[in-house]
């Protein structure tokens, strides 16, 4: 099962991007693909959380599904994402790696 780190998460939009470990493009994730840790809470992710996931297909393209937070682990200290980069202009258009990491 692939493992990665949540790069960006938009609580208002309910979607985000996962950076796979090793090489690879950012992976889109929608809140419907997140396995809830607590059934009484929303299926949110937080930037920096390590997750495992499967690849699936959404109407607009590939996406992470069955996303589960790896409890007790977080990514090494990551720089905070500026608000302007927090949500791509087009909800399901993946940002390029360089666009997601520019300061």
N, C-alpha and C positions, 0 to 999 in steps of 0.2 A: 504494500500500500504506500503510495507516495506520501512524503512528509514535507512540510514547508512552514513558512512564517507568514502570519497575516501582515501584509504591507500597509494596506489602507482599508478602513471600514467606515462606511457612511451609515450612521444610525438612522438618519432621516430617510435615506433611500433604501436601506435594507440590503445593501450589496457591498462588495469589496473585492480585493485582489490578494492572492496568495503568491508569495515568492517561493518556488520550489527549491529544495536543497540542491546544491550542485548547479548545473546549467539548466536553462529553460526559461521560457517566456512566463510572464505573470499569468496566473490562472484566475479567471472570473469566478466569483462565488456569490450566489443569491441567498437570502435568509432562508428560503425554502429548502436549500441544500445543507443547512446546518442542523446537526443533531443536538437537541436541547439538553443541556446539563441538568436543568431543573424544569419540569413540566409547567410550573407556575410562572416562569419568566420567559421573556422574549428570547429568540434565538440570535443573540448578538455575539459578535466576535470583537476582540480588542487588538489594535496594532501591537505587534510584538509577540502575540501568542503563537506557540508552536502547535500545528495541527497535522492530523493525518486525514487523507481524503481519497476518494475514488474519482476518476474522470467520467463525466457523463455528457449528455447533450441537452441543450436548451434550444428553444426555437431560433435564437440568434447565433448559436454556435456552441463550442465546447465550454464546459463549466465544471467546477468541483462539486461533487455531491457526497452525501454521507460524511460531511466534515465533522470531525471530533477534535476537541481540544485535548492535547496531551497534557494531562493534569500534572502539576508540579514542575512543569518546564516552561521557560520562556526563552525567547531569542536573546542572544547577547545584546547588551545595551544598544538600542537603536535610536538614532536621532529622531526627534519628533517631526511629523509630517506637517508642513505649513497648511493652513486651512484652504488655501487656493488649490493645493494639490490633492486635498482629501477626497474630492469627487471628480472623476473625469467629466468633461463637458458633455459627452454622450454616455448615458448610463451604462451601456454594455459594450462600449468601445474600449478595448484594453489599451492602457497607456504603454508607451514603449518603456523599456527598462531605464533608459537615460532620462526620460521625462518624469518618471516616478521617483528618481533619486536626485534630481537637480535641486539646488538650494536657492 
